[in-house]
Every structure is written in structure tokens, then in C-alpha cells.
Amino acid sequence: MTHVILFHHAQGLTDGVAEFAQRLRDAGHDVVVPDLYDGLTFDSIDAGVAHAEKLGLETIIERGTQATDALPPDTVYAGFSLGSLPAQKLAQTRPGALGALLYHGGVPAGSFGSDWPGTVALQVHVGSGDEWVELDDAEDLVDEAGAAELFIYPTGGHLIADSSLEEYDEEFAELILERSIQFLDRLG
């Protein structure tokens, strides 16, 4: 069993994010899903991003950090899109971190003032035509991390693993889930 904290995307803690977390639990992992928006959800990415910008990205990242207070150090930090920011920062900076699962996101390691730690596993999932993701940034992050995995799906969809949204793609979501479980099983 691996301890995981999964951060939601800009539209909030949707039913699809909760379902994805439950499927990780069903595979035998301990998964915590904090609500960084205090119960708010949004009908569009644009509305969710506007809310995140109003709160401030530093506030989002700080809320994510506070959510880890009760977690053991040997945790995997996971995040969908906006949630990949606190996940990545914590994986890079929290002592004892096991790994990071970044869905539809990822920025260069230097964005958080450090190199990617050599002892922290990394898996990144992005769409090849996703307008919300800088593919070069994801590739650079994986290159920097060394023993990391980058999965690029042939889609322009963004939140393709969230079953509660229109852009959900069942085929890719199942593949993302399968690869994530394999990653967690290796670390557990």
C-alpha cells in the first residue's frame, strides 16, 4: 500500500476526481483528496482558472501543503492540472517523498527552486495537443528527473481522466489509471 495525496484541477473536487481516487483505493492504496476550493466547483476550466487566479497560485500551493500535515513523509503526491503544482512542489521539497503522479500538468523543476530529487519517482501524463499544457515543459521535467516516465496521449483534450466532464476519454483514462496503479504498486 502506498500513501497518496491527490489534488484536484481548476474546476474543483469533481465527482470524476473523487471516482479516480476511489479506483486507486480499490487497487489497495491509501488516498487522501483535499478540497482546495472549500466545496466550490466550476462548470468550465476558464471559470475554475479565474477562481484560482483570484485566490492566487501561492494560496493554492499553500493549501496543498497544509493538507499534508497529517501524512507520513513517504507519500506520493498526485495532481490533476492545477493540482499538479502543489503535487510537484511537495514531491520536490518535502523530505521523504516517494514520488509524483502529474496528470495534465508539470512545470520545469527550477520553478520550485530546486532540481528534481534523484530519489523521487515521477510519472507524467499529458495529451499531445492539450492547449493547457506546455509539452516542452513536461518533457524537460522528465529529462531532468532521470528515471521518470512520460506518457503522451494522442488527444487535444485536457482533463481526459475526469469521468464527470465532457472531455473525458474512457480509453485514455483507463490507461492512465492502469499505469498509475502500476507506478504505485512498484513504490509500495
BADREN-337362 format. One record per residue (C-alpha): residue number from 1; chain; x, y, z. Coordinates in nm, 3 decimals. Example, Ala and Ser with C-alpha at 12.3 -4.5 7.8 and 13.67 -1.06 7.14 Angstrom:
% residues 2
@pos = 1 unit = A c1 = 1.230 c2 = -0.450 c3 = 0.780 $
@pos = 2 unit = A c1 = 1.367 c2 = -0.106 c3 = 0.714 $
% end
This chain:
% residues 188
@pos = 1 unit = A c1 = 0.000 c2 = 0.000 c3 = 0.000 $
@pos = 2 unit = A c1 = 0.125 c2 = 0.344 c3 = -0.096 $
@pos = 3 unit = A c1 = 0.010 c2 = 0.668 c3 = 0.067 $
@pos = 4 unit = A c1 = -0.116 c2 = 0.916 c3 = -0.193 $
@pos = 5 unit = A c1 = -0.250 c2 = 1.269 c3 = -0.178 $
@pos = 6 unit = A c1 = -0.441 c2 = 1.367 c3 = -0.492 $
@pos = 7 unit = A c1 = -0.505 c2 = 1.734 c3 = -0.569 $
@pos = 8 unit = A c1 = -0.799 c2 = 1.834 c3 = -0.788 $
@pos = 9 unit = A c1 = -0.790 c2 = 2.050 c3 = -1.101 $
@pos = 10 unit = A c1 = -0.916 c2 = 2.407 c3 = -1.155 $
@pos = 11 unit = A c1 = -1.280 c2 = 2.301 c3 = -1.177 $
@pos = 12 unit = A c1 = -1.265 c2 = 2.180 c3 = -0.817 $
@pos = 13 unit = A c1 = -1.316 c2 = 1.849 c3 = -0.644 $
@pos = 14 unit = A c1 = -1.549 c2 = 1.698 c3 = -0.902 $
@pos = 15 unit = A c1 = -1.718 c2 = 1.360 c3 = -0.888 $
@pos = 16 unit = A c1 = -1.470 c2 = 1.242 c3 = -1.152 $
@pos = 17 unit = A c1 = -1.168 c2 = 1.326 c3 = -0.937 $
@pos = 18 unit = A c1 = -1.333 c2 = 1.154 c3 = -0.639 $
@pos = 19 unit = A c1 = -1.403 c2 = 0.848 c3 = -0.856 $
@pos = 20 unit = A c1 = -1.042 c2 = 0.835 c3 = -0.981 $
@pos = 21 unit = A c1 = -0.922 c2 = 0.844 c3 = -0.618 $
@pos = 22 unit = A c1 = -1.163 c2 = 0.567 c3 = -0.523 $
@pos = 23 unit = A c1 = -1.031 c2 = 0.348 c3 = -0.802 $
@pos = 24 unit = A c1 = -0.679 c2 = 0.396 c3 = -0.665 $
@pos = 25 unit = A c1 = -0.813 c2 = 0.296 c3 = -0.321 $
@pos = 26 unit = A c1 = -0.982 c2 = -0.008 c3 = -0.472 $
@pos = 27 unit = A c1 = -0.639 c2 = -0.110 c3 = -0.604 $
@pos = 28 unit = A c1 = -0.510 c2 = -0.114 c3 = -0.245 $
@pos = 29 unit = A c1 = -0.367 c2 = 0.234 c3 = -0.193 $
@pos = 30 unit = A c1 = -0.440 c2 = 0.488 c3 = 0.080 $
@pos = 31 unit = A c1 = -0.562 c2 = 0.803 c3 = -0.098 $
@pos = 32 unit = A c1 = -0.647 c2 = 1.143 c3 = 0.052 $
@pos = 33 unit = A c1 = -0.822 c2 = 1.404 c3 = -0.164 $
@pos = 34 unit = A c1 = -0.825 c2 = 1.751 c3 = -0.006 $
@pos = 35 unit = A c1 = -1.068 c2 = 2.015 c3 = -0.129 $
@pos = 36 unit = A c1 = -0.856 c2 = 2.322 c3 = -0.202 $
@pos = 37 unit = A c1 = -1.168 c2 = 2.522 c3 = -0.300 $
@pos = 38 unit = A c1 = -1.379 c2 = 2.468 c3 = 0.014 $
@pos = 39 unit = A c1 = -1.658 c2 = 2.292 c3 = -0.173 $
@pos = 40 unit = A c1 = -1.674 c2 = 2.511 c3 = -0.483 $
@pos = 41 unit = A c1 = -1.680 c2 = 2.353 c3 = -0.828 $
@pos = 42 unit = A c1 = -1.697 c2 = 2.520 c3 = -1.167 $
@pos = 43 unit = A c1 = -1.869 c2 = 2.431 c3 = -1.494 $
@pos = 44 unit = A c1 = -1.571 c2 = 2.526 c3 = -1.709 $
@pos = 45 unit = A c1 = -1.194 c2 = 2.532 c3 = -1.692 $
@pos = 46 unit = A c1 = -1.197 c2 = 2.906 c3 = -1.761 $
@pos = 47 unit = A c1 = -1.425 c2 = 2.973 c3 = -1.460 $
@pos = 48 unit = A c1 = -1.212 c2 = 2.749 c3 = -1.240 $
@pos = 49 unit = A c1 = -0.889 c2 = 2.914 c3 = -1.353 $
@pos = 50 unit = A c1 = -1.043 c2 = 3.257 c3 = -1.283 $
@pos = 51 unit = A c1 = -1.122 c2 = 3.142 c3 = -0.930 $
@pos = 52 unit = A c1 = -0.769 c2 = 3.001 c3 = -0.885 $
@pos = 53 unit = A c1 = -0.620 c2 = 3.329 c3 = -1.006 $
@pos = 54 unit = A c1 = -0.843 c2 = 3.521 c3 = -0.765 $
@pos = 55 unit = A c1 = -0.720 c2 = 3.303 c3 = -0.478 $
@pos = 56 unit = A c1 = -0.363 c2 = 3.314 c3 = -0.609 $
@pos = 57 unit = A c1 = -0.149 c2 = 3.019 c3 = -0.710 $
@pos = 58 unit = A c1 = 0.062 c2 = 3.057 c3 = -0.396 $
@pos = 59 unit = A c1 = -0.255 c2 = 3.018 c3 = -0.187 $
@pos = 60 unit = A c1 = -0.348 c2 = 2.702 c3 = -0.380 $
@pos = 61 unit = A c1 = 0.000 c2 = 2.560 c3 = -0.326 $
@pos = 62 unit = A c1 = -0.006 c2 = 2.657 c3 = 0.044 $
@pos = 63 unit = A c1 = -0.345 c2 = 2.490 c3 = 0.093 $
@pos = 64 unit = A c1 = -0.200 c2 = 2.179 c3 = -0.066 $
@pos = 65 unit = A c1 = 0.098 c2 = 2.191 c3 = 0.167 $
@pos = 66 unit = A c1 = -0.125 c2 = 2.230 c3 = 0.473 $
@pos = 67 unit = A c1 = -0.325 c2 = 1.924 c3 = 0.363 $
@pos = 68 unit = A c1 = -0.014 c2 = 1.709 c3 = 0.402 $
@pos = 69 unit = A c1 = 0.041 c2 = 1.784 c3 = 0.772 $
@pos = 70 unit = A c1 = -0.102 c2 = 1.452 c3 = 0.891 $
@pos = 71 unit = A c1 = 0.053 c2 = 1.241 c3 = 0.613 $
@pos = 72 unit = A c1 = 0.363 c2 = 1.028 c3 = 0.652 $
@pos = 73 unit = A c1 = 0.673 c2 = 1.158 c3 = 0.473 $
@pos = 74 unit = A c1 = 0.681 c2 = 0.857 c3 = 0.236 $
@pos = 75 unit = A c1 = 0.386 c2 = 0.982 c3 = 0.031 $
@pos = 76 unit = A c1 = 0.321 c2 = 1.004 c3 = -0.343 $
@pos = 77 unit = A c1 = 0.196 c2 = 1.348 c3 = -0.448 $
@pos = 78 unit = A c1 = -0.052 c2 = 1.345 c3 = -0.734 $
@pos = 79 unit = A c1 = -0.242 c2 = 1.621 c3 = -0.908 $
@pos = 80 unit = A c1 = -0.468 c2 = 1.695 c3 = -1.199 $
@pos = 81 unit = A c1 = -0.367 c2 = 2.005 c3 = -1.399 $
@pos = 82 unit = A c1 = -0.373 c2 = 2.292 c3 = -1.145 $
@pos = 83 unit = A c1 = -0.333 c2 = 2.029 c3 = -0.873 $
@pos = 84 unit = A c1 = -0.006 c2 = 1.921 c3 = -1.030 $
@pos = 85 unit = A c1 = 0.152 c2 = 2.243 c3 = -0.893 $
@pos = 86 unit = A c1 = 0.121 c2 = 2.155 c3 = -0.522 $
@pos = 87 unit = A c1 = 0.191 c2 = 1.790 c3 = -0.605 $
@pos = 88 unit = A c1 = 0.512 c2 = 1.872 c3 = -0.787 $
@pos = 89 unit = A c1 = 0.629 c2 = 2.124 c3 = -0.530 $
@pos = 90 unit = A c1 = 0.574 c2 = 1.880 c3 = -0.242 $
@pos = 91 unit = A c1 = 0.742 c2 = 1.592 c3 = -0.428 $
@pos = 92 unit = A c1 = 1.044 c2 = 1.812 c3 = -0.491 $
@pos = 93 unit = A c1 = 1.070 c2 = 1.973 c3 = -0.148 $
@pos = 94 unit = A c1 = 0.915 c2 = 1.751 c3 = 0.121 $
@pos = 95 unit = A c1 = 1.176 c2 = 1.521 c3 = 0.276 $
@pos = 96 unit = A c1 = 1.099 c2 = 1.154 c3 = 0.229 $
@pos = 97 unit = A c1 = 0.866 c2 = 1.197 c3 = -0.070 $
@pos = 98 unit = A c1 = 0.830 c2 = 0.873 c3 = -0.268 $
@pos = 99 unit = A c1 = 0.706 c2 = 1.011 c3 = -0.597 $
@pos = 100 unit = A c1 = 0.477 c2 = 1.227 c3 = -0.805 $
@pos = 101 unit = A c1 = 0.196 c2 = 1.149 c3 = -1.045 $
@pos = 102 unit = A c1 = 0.124 c2 = 1.453 c3 = -1.262 $
@pos = 103 unit = A c1 = -0.188 c2 = 1.442 c3 = -1.477 $
@pos = 104 unit = A c1 = -0.229 c2 = 1.705 c3 = -1.748 $
@pos = 105 unit = A c1 = 0.042 c2 = 1.924 c3 = -1.598 $
@pos = 106 unit = A c1 = 0.401 c2 = 1.967 c3 = -1.488 $
@pos = 107 unit = A c1 = 0.646 c2 = 2.255 c3 = -1.495 $
@pos = 108 unit = A c1 = 1.027 c2 = 2.270 c3 = -1.507 $
@pos = 109 unit = A c1 = 1.179 c2 = 2.161 c3 = -1.175 $
@pos = 110 unit = A c1 = 1.350 c2 = 2.501 c3 = -1.139 $
@pos = 111 unit = A c1 = 1.006 c2 = 2.661 c3 = -1.094 $
@pos = 112 unit = A c1 = 1.024 c2 = 2.544 c3 = -0.733 $
@pos = 113 unit = A c1 = 1.384 c2 = 2.649 c3 = -0.678 $
@pos = 114 unit = A c1 = 1.548 c2 = 2.307 c3 = -0.688 $
@pos = 115 unit = A c1 = 1.644 c2 = 2.019 c3 = -0.910 $
@pos = 116 unit = A c1 = 1.426 c2 = 1.711 c3 = -0.917 $
@pos = 117 unit = A c1 = 1.541 c2 = 1.486 c3 = -0.629 $
@pos = 118 unit = A c1 = 1.711 c2 = 1.173 c3 = -0.756 $
@pos = 119 unit = A c1 = 1.527 c2 = 0.952 c3 = -0.504 $
@pos = 120 unit = A c1 = 1.177 c2 = 1.067 c3 = -0.603 $
@pos = 121 unit = A c1 = 0.995 c2 = 0.870 c3 = -0.874 $
@pos = 122 unit = A c1 = 0.798 c2 = 1.060 c3 = -1.137 $
@pos = 123 unit = A c1 = 0.525 c2 = 0.975 c3 = -1.384 $
@pos = 124 unit = A c1 = 0.366 c2 = 1.240 c3 = -1.610 $
@pos = 125 unit = A c1 = 0.053 c2 = 1.201 c3 = -1.828 $
@pos = 126 unit = A c1 = -0.028 c2 = 1.465 c3 = -2.094 $
@pos = 127 unit = A c1 = -0.214 c2 = 1.498 c3 = -2.422 $
@pos = 128 unit = A c1 = -0.014 c2 = 1.576 c3 = -2.736 $
@pos = 129 unit = A c1 = -0.250 c2 = 1.856 c3 = -2.841 $
@pos = 130 unit = A c1 = -0.357 c2 = 1.980 c3 = -2.497 $
@pos = 131 unit = A c1 = -0.363 c2 = 2.362 c3 = -2.516 $
@pos = 132 unit = A c1 = -0.341 c2 = 2.391 c3 = -2.135 $
@pos = 133 unit = A c1 = -0.009 c2 = 2.202 c3 = -2.114 $
@pos = 134 unit = A c1 = 0.333 c2 = 2.307 c3 = -2.238 $
@pos = 135 unit = A c1 = 0.456 c2 = 1.974 c3 = -2.375 $
@pos = 136 unit = A c1 = 0.815 c2 = 2.105 c3 = -2.378 $
@pos = 137 unit = A c1 = 0.791 c2 = 2.175 c3 = -2.003 $
@pos = 138 unit = A c1 = 0.669 c2 = 1.822 c3 = -1.931 $
@pos = 139 unit = A c1 = 0.946 c2 = 1.675 c3 = -2.146 $
@pos = 140 unit = A c1 = 1.210 c2 = 1.894 c3 = -1.977 $
@pos = 141 unit = A c1 = 1.087 c2 = 1.792 c3 = -1.633 $
@pos = 142 unit = A c1 = 1.104 c2 = 1.423 c3 = -1.719 $
@pos = 143 unit = A c1 = 1.450 c2 = 1.466 c3 = -1.874 $
@pos = 144 unit = A c1 = 1.571 c2 = 1.643 c3 = -1.558 $
@pos = 145 unit = A c1 = 1.425 c2 = 1.376 c3 = -1.332 $
@pos = 146 unit = A c1 = 1.619 c2 = 1.095 c3 = -1.495 $
@pos = 147 unit = A c1 = 1.437 c2 = 0.771 c3 = -1.418 $
@pos = 148 unit = A c1 = 1.095 c2 = 0.915 c3 = -1.492 $
@pos = 149 unit = A c1 = 0.809 c2 = 0.814 c3 = -1.719 $
@pos = 150 unit = A c1 = 0.632 c2 = 1.043 c3 = -1.964 $
@pos = 151 unit = A c1 = 0.313 c2 = 0.923 c3 = -2.130 $
@pos = 152 unit = A c1 = 0.183 c2 = 1.135 c3 = -2.417 $
@pos = 153 unit = A c1 = -0.168 c2 = 1.053 c3 = -2.537 $
@pos = 154 unit = A c1 = -0.281 c2 = 1.144 c3 = -2.891 $
@pos = 155 unit = A c1 = -0.554 c2 = 1.386 c3 = -2.788 $
@pos = 156 unit = A c1 = -0.625 c2 = 1.756 c3 = -2.765 $
@pos = 157 unit = A c1 = -0.840 c2 = 1.701 c3 = -2.457 $
@pos = 158 unit = A c1 = -0.723 c2 = 1.834 c3 = -2.123 $
@pos = 159 unit = A c1 = -0.897 c2 = 1.670 c3 = -1.827 $
@pos = 160 unit = A c1 = -0.945 c2 = 1.338 c3 = -2.007 $
@pos = 161 unit = A c1 = -0.926 c2 = 1.128 c3 = -1.689 $
@pos = 162 unit = A c1 = -1.216 c2 = 1.305 c3 = -1.511 $
@pos = 163 unit = A c1 = -1.526 c2 = 1.096 c3 = -1.581 $
@pos = 164 unit = A c1 = -1.761 c2 = 1.378 c3 = -1.476 $
@pos = 165 unit = A c1 = -1.651 c2 = 1.613 c3 = -1.756 $
@pos = 166 unit = A c1 = -1.739 c2 = 1.623 c3 = -2.127 $
@pos = 167 unit = A c1 = -1.377 c2 = 1.584 c3 = -2.239 $
@pos = 168 unit = A c1 = -1.345 c2 = 1.252 c3 = -2.053 $
@pos = 169 unit = A c1 = -1.192 c2 = 0.982 c3 = -2.271 $
@pos = 170 unit = A c1 = -1.260 c2 = 0.640 c3 = -2.125 $
@pos = 171 unit = A c1 = -0.987 c2 = 0.462 c3 = -2.323 $
@pos = 172 unit = A c1 = -0.712 c2 = 0.704 c3 = -2.220 $
@pos = 173 unit = A c1 = -0.847 c2 = 0.736 c3 = -1.864 $
@pos = 174 unit = A c1 = -0.829 c2 = 0.359 c3 = -1.816 $
@pos = 175 unit = A c1 = -0.473 c2 = 0.357 c3 = -1.948 $
@pos = 176 unit = A c1 = -0.378 c2 = 0.645 c3 = -1.716 $
@pos = 177 unit = A c1 = -0.532 c2 = 0.464 c3 = -1.421 $
@pos = 178 unit = A c1 = -0.362 c2 = 0.133 c3 = -1.508 $
@pos = 179 unit = A c1 = -0.020 c2 = 0.299 c3 = -1.542 $
@pos = 180 unit = A c1 = -0.074 c2 = 0.494 c3 = -1.220 $
@pos = 181 unit = A c1 = -0.159 c2 = 0.178 c3 = -1.026 $
@pos = 182 unit = A c1 = 0.149 c2 = 0.003 c3 = -1.163 $
@pos = 183 unit = A c1 = 0.360 c2 = 0.302 c3 = -1.055 $
@pos = 184 unit = A c1 = 0.210 c2 = 0.299 c3 = -0.703 $
@pos = 185 unit = A c1 = 0.247 c2 = -0.079 c3 = -0.675 $
@pos = 186 unit = A c1 = 0.619 c2 = -0.051 c3 = -0.756 $
@pos = 187 unit = A c1 = 0.666 c2 = 0.210 c3 = -0.483 $
@pos = 188 unit = A c1 = 0.454 c2 = 0.039 c3 = -0.217 $
% end
